[in-house]
Amino acid sequence: MQSDLVSRLKRFEKAIKNCDIDEQYRSDKYKYLFSLFENKGINRNMSKFKGVDLPIGKYQFSIFKYALNKYRQFLEDAATSTSE
């Protein structure tokens, strides 16, 4: 399961040119990246990326959002356990 999530995150990161998901987390806690998932990726922010190899407009696109959500949860849990 985890390797599948990591694989999807890498594919998402590669598809969105110059995207570093760790840097995005530090920057805005994925606010911008989650905006790309609105309306299954059919939105103004996603339209800025041409030729993206992702299932935009399809149900499968939500799997990438799920992977990003799980990674955000992992980062937040790690930060919480470190601060305790």
Secondary structure, DSSP 8 states (H G I E B T S, - for coil): -HHHHHHHHHHHHHHSTT--HHHHHHHHTTHHHHHTTGGGG-SHHHHTS-S--S-TTSTTHHHHHHHHHHHHHHHHHHHHHHH-
